[in-house]
Amino acid sequence: MAYKLFASGDVLTASDVNSYIMKQTVMVFADASARTTALSGVLAAGMVSYLTGTNSLETYNGSAWTANGTGDVATTGTQTLTNKTLTSPVITQGTSTPSFTTNAYTLVAGDAGQFLLASNSTTAGTINIPTDATYAFANGTQIHIQQTGTGQLTIQATTSGTTTVVSTGLSSIAPKIRAQYSVATIMKTSTNNWTVFGDIA
């Protein structure tokens, strides 16, 4: 399909109607079944349809109909969901293994929302929370930390005078993860403010 600029006096052929009009409009159908029946044998990449039953706008890519971000949620890419109902969603938790340097690991941007499998082997270590000036995690960010080694890990601010950490740990500002395989969660509550909760000591 392409674009054709018609001039006065041009003859509008059946081929022109099918190629330049029918295949390049937003076709409306009750559902996917009705669309399949109507378009059998004439499908072409670039076709756009609207399904009233599901309030979805879709484009045919040459092999399948894909959501345009209105109505249905696409299975690839990034979309913002507003007033959507997720039926039986499958949510995958990302995991990563941080590398300690001089018995310490400072959180980085990519740790947001992750489940960290943290180990400093048999030696005690620290998980440091950077200031907003270093990296401004979004308010509400949660990071889950599991101590997989036997060396006990302490969660603390990189710069305690700037970043505030609170918890129910023995040291409120520097709680320790209680034991091997225990999990603690840190959550940013506001600018340079974090709460630590979970299996802490």
Summary of the structure (lengths in Angstrom):
residues: 201
radius of gyration: 27.6
end to end distance: 67.0
largest distance: 88.0
contacts: 516
relative contact order: 0.09
helix: 10%
strand: 31%
